[in-house]
Amino acid sequence: MDKDSTDARIDRRTALQWISAASVAIPSLDLQPAVAQDTTAVGYGSDPDLLKIYQPGDLWPLTFSDSQRHHMSVLCDLIIPAEDSSPAASELGVHDFIDEWISSPYPGQKADRNLILKGLNHLELEEFFEKTPEEQFSICSEMAIAAKRNRREFPGSFFLRIRDLVSGGYFTTPEGMKDIGYRGNQAMPEWNGPPAEVLERLGLEPQ
Protein backbone atom coordinates (compact mmCIF):
# COMPACT_ATOMS: atom_id res chain seq x y z
CA MET A 1 0.00 0.00 0.00
CA ASP A 2 1.32 3.42 -0.94
CA LYS A 3 1.48 5.61 2.18
CA ASP A 4 0.73 8.69 0.04
CA SER A 5 -2.67 7.21 -0.78
CA THR A 6 -3.63 7.30 2.91
CA ASP A 7 -2.25 10.80 3.51
CA ALA A 8 -4.39 12.50 0.87
CA ARG A 9 -7.97 13.05 2.04
CA ILE A 10 -11.05 13.23 -0.14
CA ASP A 11 -12.95 16.51 0.03
CA ARG A 12 -16.20 16.70 2.02
CA ARG A 13 -18.39 17.35 -1.03
CA THR A 14 -17.18 14.11 -2.58
CA ALA A 15 -17.73 12.32 0.72
CA LEU A 16 -21.34 13.54 1.01
CA GLN A 17 -22.14 12.49 -2.54
CA TRP A 18 -20.48 9.15 -1.85
CA ILE A 19 -22.54 8.58 1.30
CA SER A 20 -25.75 9.34 -0.61
CA ALA A 21 -24.92 6.77 -3.28
CA ALA A 22 -23.48 4.13 -0.99
CA SER A 23 -26.40 4.27 1.46
CA VAL A 24 -28.50 2.74 -1.32
CA ALA A 25 -25.89 0.19 -2.34
CA ILE A 26 -24.76 -1.06 1.08
CA PRO A 27 -27.03 -3.59 2.84
CA SER A 28 -27.78 -2.89 6.50
CA LEU A 29 -27.10 -5.49 9.20
CA ASP A 30 -29.53 -5.85 12.08
CA LEU A 31 -26.84 -5.29 14.69
CA GLN A 32 -27.20 -4.02 18.23
CA PRO A 33 -24.60 -1.36 19.14
CA ALA A 34 -22.08 -2.45 21.74
CA VAL A 35 -21.62 0.55 24.03
CA ALA A 36 -23.45 3.74 23.12
CA GLN A 37 -20.99 6.27 21.76
CA ASP A 38 -23.09 9.23 20.79
CA THR A 39 -22.04 12.04 18.47
CA THR A 40 -22.59 15.73 19.07
CA ALA A 41 -23.43 16.62 15.47
CA VAL A 42 -27.05 17.10 14.45
CA GLY A 43 -26.68 16.49 10.71
CA TYR A 44 -26.84 18.85 7.77
CA GLY A 45 -30.63 18.98 7.31
CA SER A 46 -32.72 17.57 4.52
CA ASP A 47 -31.20 19.47 1.61
CA PRO A 48 -27.38 19.83 1.80
CA ASP A 49 -25.58 22.02 -0.69
CA LEU A 50 -23.49 19.45 -2.58
CA LEU A 51 -21.90 22.20 -4.68
CA LYS A 52 -20.25 23.74 -1.63
CA ILE A 53 -16.72 22.80 -0.63
CA TYR A 54 -17.00 21.74 3.01
CA GLN A 55 -13.98 21.60 5.27
CA PRO A 56 -13.39 18.93 7.92
CA GLY A 57 -15.57 19.76 10.93
CA ASP A 58 -18.06 21.92 9.02
CA LEU A 59 -20.76 19.25 9.18
CA TRP A 60 -19.61 16.82 11.86
CA PRO A 61 -16.30 15.89 13.49
CA LEU A 62 -14.53 12.93 11.97
CA THR A 63 -13.97 9.89 14.17
CA PHE A 64 -10.71 8.20 13.22
CA SER A 65 -7.40 9.08 14.79
CA ASP A 66 -4.39 9.03 12.45
CA SER A 67 -3.53 5.48 13.51
CA GLN A 68 -7.14 4.29 13.12
CA ARG A 69 -7.29 5.88 9.69
CA HIS A 70 -4.10 4.07 8.69
CA HIS A 71 -5.36 0.78 10.13
CA MET A 72 -8.61 1.12 8.24
CA SER A 73 -6.67 1.67 5.01
CA VAL A 74 -4.86 -1.62 5.67
CA LEU A 75 -8.19 -3.43 6.09
CA CYS A 76 -9.57 -1.79 2.95
CA ASP A 77 -6.65 -3.06 0.89
CA LEU A 78 -6.90 -6.57 2.32
CA ILE A 79 -10.52 -6.66 1.15
CA ILE A 80 -9.96 -4.98 -2.23
CA PRO A 81 -6.27 -4.96 -3.19
CA ALA A 82 -4.86 -3.36 -6.31
CA GLU A 83 -4.99 -5.33 -9.54
CA ASP A 84 -3.65 -4.69 -13.01
CA SER A 85 -6.94 -3.12 -14.10
CA SER A 86 -8.05 -1.41 -10.90
CA PRO A 87 -6.60 0.50 -7.91
CA ALA A 88 -6.65 -0.62 -4.28
CA ALA A 89 -9.47 0.60 -2.06
CA SER A 90 -7.20 2.97 -0.11
CA GLU A 91 -6.09 4.65 -3.35
CA LEU A 92 -9.69 5.72 -3.88
CA GLY A 93 -10.05 6.97 -0.30
CA VAL A 94 -12.46 4.27 0.84
CA HIS A 95 -11.07 4.51 4.39
CA ASP A 96 -12.02 8.21 4.39
CA PHE A 97 -15.49 7.33 3.17
CA ILE A 98 -15.86 4.92 6.11
CA ASP A 99 -14.68 7.66 8.50
CA GLU A 100 -17.36 10.01 7.11
CA TRP A 101 -19.96 7.24 7.25
CA ILE A 102 -19.47 6.35 10.91
CA SER A 103 -19.12 10.01 11.93
CA SER A 104 -22.52 11.08 10.59
CA PRO A 105 -25.17 11.39 13.32
CA TYR A 106 -27.83 9.01 12.05
CA PRO A 107 -29.07 5.79 13.71
CA GLY A 108 -27.63 3.25 11.27
CA GLN A 109 -24.28 4.98 11.12
CA LYS A 110 -24.12 5.30 14.91
CA ALA A 111 -24.51 1.54 15.25
CA ASP A 112 -21.78 1.06 12.65
CA ARG A 113 -19.57 3.48 14.56
CA ASN A 114 -19.79 1.46 17.77
CA LEU A 115 -19.12 -1.81 15.96
CA ILE A 116 -16.21 -0.54 13.87
CA LEU A 117 -14.44 1.20 16.75
CA LYS A 118 -14.85 -1.95 18.84
CA GLY A 119 -13.44 -4.02 15.98
CA LEU A 120 -10.43 -1.77 15.41
CA ASN A 121 -9.67 -1.81 19.12
CA HIS A 122 -9.90 -5.60 19.13
CA LEU A 123 -7.47 -5.90 16.20
CA GLU A 124 -5.04 -3.46 17.80
CA LEU A 125 -5.04 -5.44 21.06
CA GLU A 126 -4.36 -8.60 19.04
CA GLU A 127 -1.45 -6.81 17.30
CA PHE A 128 -3.12 -7.51 13.97
CA PHE A 129 -1.45 -4.56 12.26
CA GLU A 130 2.04 -5.72 13.24
CA LYS A 131 1.56 -9.06 11.47
CA THR A 132 2.55 -9.92 7.91
CA PRO A 133 0.01 -9.39 5.11
CA GLU A 134 -0.33 -13.17 4.81
CA GLU A 135 -1.14 -13.49 8.52
CA GLN A 136 -3.59 -10.59 8.30
CA PHE A 137 -5.36 -12.20 5.36
CA SER A 138 -5.63 -15.48 7.26
CA ILE A 139 -7.20 -13.74 10.27
CA CYS A 140 -9.68 -11.92 8.02
CA SER A 141 -10.59 -15.25 6.41
CA GLU A 142 -11.25 -16.72 9.85
CA MET A 143 -13.54 -13.79 10.73
CA ALA A 144 -15.39 -14.21 7.43
CA ILE A 145 -15.92 -17.92 8.09
CA ALA A 146 -17.16 -17.14 11.62
CA ALA A 147 -19.61 -14.58 10.17
CA LYS A 148 -21.09 -17.28 7.93
CA ARG A 149 -21.86 -19.32 11.02
CA ASN A 150 -23.33 -16.39 12.95
CA ARG A 151 -23.41 -12.97 11.33
CA ARG A 152 -24.29 -11.27 14.63
CA GLU A 153 -21.39 -12.65 16.66
CA PHE A 154 -18.30 -10.46 17.15
CA PRO A 155 -15.70 -10.21 15.60
CA GLY A 156 -17.27 -11.84 12.54
CA SER A 157 -20.03 -9.20 12.57
CA PHE A 158 -17.35 -6.50 12.51
CA PHE A 159 -15.56 -7.97 9.51
CA LEU A 160 -18.84 -8.53 7.66
CA ARG A 161 -19.84 -4.90 8.10
CA ILE A 162 -16.40 -3.66 7.08
CA ARG A 163 -16.54 -5.85 3.99
CA ASP A 164 -19.96 -4.42 3.05
CA LEU A 165 -18.84 -0.82 3.61
CA VAL A 166 -15.60 -1.25 1.66
CA SER A 167 -17.38 -2.96 -1.23
CA GLY A 168 -20.26 -0.49 -1.26
CA GLY A 169 -17.92 2.48 -1.14
CA TYR A 170 -15.50 1.10 -3.73
CA PHE A 171 -18.07 0.06 -6.31
CA THR A 172 -19.90 3.38 -6.20
CA THR A 173 -16.78 5.20 -7.44
CA PRO A 174 -16.19 5.66 -11.19
CA GLU A 175 -13.17 3.36 -10.97
CA GLY A 176 -15.14 0.69 -9.13
CA MET A 177 -18.05 0.84 -11.55
CA LYS A 178 -15.61 0.55 -14.44
CA ASP A 179 -14.01 -2.49 -12.79
CA ILE A 180 -17.31 -4.43 -12.77
CA GLY A 181 -18.27 -3.23 -16.24
CA TYR A 182 -21.16 -1.02 -15.17
CA ARG A 183 -21.84 1.49 -17.92
CA GLY A 184 -24.68 3.45 -16.36
CA ASN A 185 -26.86 5.75 -18.42
CA GLN A 186 -25.15 6.29 -21.75
CA ALA A 187 -26.43 7.57 -25.04
CA MET A 188 -27.05 4.80 -27.56
CA PRO A 189 -25.33 4.95 -30.93
CA GLU A 190 -27.45 6.29 -33.79
CA TRP A 191 -30.44 3.99 -34.32
CA ASN A 192 -32.26 3.76 -37.63
CA GLY A 193 -35.12 1.59 -36.50
CA PRO A 194 -35.72 -2.16 -36.63
CA PRO A 195 -33.82 -4.18 -39.26
CA ALA A 196 -35.53 -4.56 -42.62
CA GLU A 197 -35.95 -8.34 -42.19
CA VAL A 198 -37.85 -7.80 -38.93
CA LEU A 199 -40.17 -5.27 -40.53
CA GLU A 200 -40.74 -7.64 -43.45
CA ARG A 201 -41.77 -10.48 -41.12
CA LEU A 202 -44.25 -8.11 -39.45
CA GLY A 203 -45.62 -6.93 -42.78
CA LEU A 204 -44.44 -3.37 -42.20
CA GLU A 205 -42.73 -0.92 -44.47
CA PRO A 206 -39.51 0.83 -43.43
CA GLN A 207 -40.06 4.46 -42.51
C-alpha positions in Angstrom: 0.0 0.0 0.0 1.3 3.4 -0.9 1.5 5.6 2.2 0.7 8.7 0.0 -2.7 7.2 -0.8 -3.6 7.3 2.9 -2.2 10.8 3.5 -4.4 12.5 0.9 -8.0 13.1 2.0 -11.1 13.2 -0.1 -12.9 16.5 0.0 -16.2 16.7 2.0 -18.4 17.4 -1.0 -17.2 14.1 -2.6 -17.7 12.3 0.7 -21.3 13.5 1.0 -22.1 12.5 -2.5 -20.5 9.2 -1.9 -22.5 8.6 1.3 -25.7 9.3 -0.6 -24.9 6.8 -3.3 -23.5 4.1 -1.0 -26.4 4.3 1.5 -28.5 2.7 -1.3 -25.9 0.2 -2.3 -24.8 -1.1 1.1 -27.0 -3.6 2.8 -27.8 -2.9 6.5 -27.1 -5.5 9.2 -29.5 -5.9 12.1 -26.8 -5.3 14.7 -27.2 -4.0 18.2 -24.6 -1.4 19.1 -22.1 -2.4 21.7 -21.6 0.6 24.0 -23.5 3.7 23.1 -21.0 6.3 21.8 -23.1 9.2 20.8 -22.0 12.0 18.5 -22.6 15.7 19.1 -23.4 16.6 15.5 -27.1 17.1 14.4 -26.7 16.5 10.7 -26.8 18.8 7.8 -30.6 19.0 7.3 -32.7 17.6 4.5 -31.2 19.5 1.6 -27.4 19.8 1.8 -25.6 22.0 -0.7 -23.5 19.5 -2.6 -21.9 22.2 -4.7 -20.3 23.7 -1.6 -16.7 22.8 -0.6 -17.0 21.7 3.0 -14.0 21.6 5.3 -13.4 18.9 7.9 -15.6 19.8 10.9 -18.1 21.9 9.0 -20.8 19.2 9.2 -19.6 16.8 11.9 -16.3 15.9 13.5 -14.5 12.9 12.0 -14.0 9.9 14.2 -10.7 8.2 13.2 -7.4 9.1 14.8 -4.4 9.0 12.5 -3.5 5.5 13.5 -7.1 4.3 13.1 -7.3 5.9 9.7 -4.1 4.1 8.7 -5.4 0.8 10.1 -8.6 1.1 8.2 -6.7 1.7 5.0 -4.9 -1.6 5.7 -8.2 -3.4 6.1 -9.6 -1.8 3.0 -6.7 -3.1 0.9 -6.9 -6.6 2.3 -10.5 -6.7 1.1 -10.0 -5.0 -2.2 -6.3 -5.0 -3.2 -4.9 -3.4 -6.3 -5.0 -5.3 -9.5 -3.7 -4.7 -13.0 -6.9 -3.1 -14.1 -8.1 -1.4 -10.9 -6.6 0.5 -7.9 -6.7 -0.6 -4.3 -9.5 0.6 -2.1 -7.2 3.0 -0.1 -6.1 4.6 -3.3 -9.7 5.7 -3.9 -10.0 7.0 -0.3 -12.5 4.3 0.8 -11.1 4.5 4.4 -12.0 8.2 4.4 -15.5 7.3 3.2 -15.9 4.9 6.1 -14.7 7.7 8.5 -17.4 10.0 7.1 -20.0 7.2 7.2 -19.5 6.3 10.9 -19.1 10.0 11.9 -22.5 11.1 10.6 -25.2 11.4 13.3 -27.8 9.0 12.0 -29.1 5.8 13.7 -27.6 3.3 11.3 -24.3 5.0 11.1 -24.1 5.3 14.9 -24.5 1.5 15.3 -21.8 1.1 12.7 -19.6 3.5 14.6 -19.8 1.5 17.8 -19.1 -1.8 16.0 -16.2 -0.5 13.9 -14.4 1.2 16.7 -14.9 -1.9 18.8 -13.4 -4.0 16.0 -10.4 -1.8 15.4 -9.7 -1.8 19.1 -9.9 -5.6 19.1 -7.5 -5.9 16.2 -5.0 -3.5 17.8 -5.0 -5.4 21.1 -4.4 -8.6 19.0 -1.4 -6.8 17.3 -3.1 -7.5 14.0 -1.5 -4.6 12.3 2.0 -5.7 13.2 1.6 -9.1 11.5 2.6 -9.9 7.9 0.0 -9.4 5.1 -0.3 -13.2 4.8 -1.1 -13.5 8.5 -3.6 -10.6 8.3 -5.4 -12.2 5.4 -5.6 -15.5 7.3 -7.2 -13.7 10.3 -9.7 -11.9 8.0 -10.6 -15.2 6.4 -11.3 -16.7 9.9 -13.5 -13.8 10.7 -15.4 -14.2 7.4 -15.9 -17.9 8.1 -17.2 -17.1 11.6 -19.6 -14.6 10.2 -21.1 -17.3 7.9 -21.9 -19.3 11.0 -23.3 -16.4 12.9 -23.4 -13.0 11.3 -24.3 -11.3 14.6 -21.4 -12.7 16.7 -18.3 -10.5 17.2 -15.7 -10.2 15.6 -17.3 -11.8 12.5 -20.0 -9.2 12.6 -17.4 -6.5 12.5 -15.6 -8.0 9.5 -18.8 -8.5 7.7 -19.8 -4.9 8.1 -16.4 -3.7 7.1 -16.5 -5.8 4.0 -20.0 -4.4 3.1 -18.8 -0.8 3.6 -15.6 -1.2 1.7 -17.4 -3.0 -1.2 -20.3 -0.5 -1.3 -17.9 2.5 -1.1 -15.5 1.1 -3.7 -18.1 0.1 -6.3 -19.9 3.4 -6.2 -16.8 5.2 -7.4 -16.2 5.7 -11.2 -13.2 3.4 -11.0 -15.1 0.7 -9.1 -18.0 0.8 -11.6 -15.6 0.5 -14.4 -14.0 -2.5 -12.8 -17.3 -4.4 -12.8 -18.3 -3.2 -16.2 -21.2 -1.0 -15.2 -21.8 1.5 -17.9 -24.7 3.5 -16.4 -26.9 5.8 -18.4 -25.1 6.3 -21.7 -26.4 7.6 -25.0 -27.0 4.8 -27.6 -25.3 4.9 -30.9 -27.4 6.3 -33.8 -30.4 4.0 -34.3 -32.3 3.8 -37.6 -35.1 1.6 -36.5 -35.7 -2.2 -36.6 -33.8 -4.2 -39.3 -35.5 -4.6 -42.6 -36.0 -8.3 -42.2 -37.8 -7.8 -38.9 -40.2 -5.3 -40.5 -40.7 -7.6 -43.5 -41.8 -10.5 -41.1 -44.2 -8.1 -39.4 -45.6 -6.9 -42.8 -44.4 -3.4 -42.2 -42.7 -0.9 -44.5 -39.5 0.8 -43.4 -40.1 4.5 -42.5 
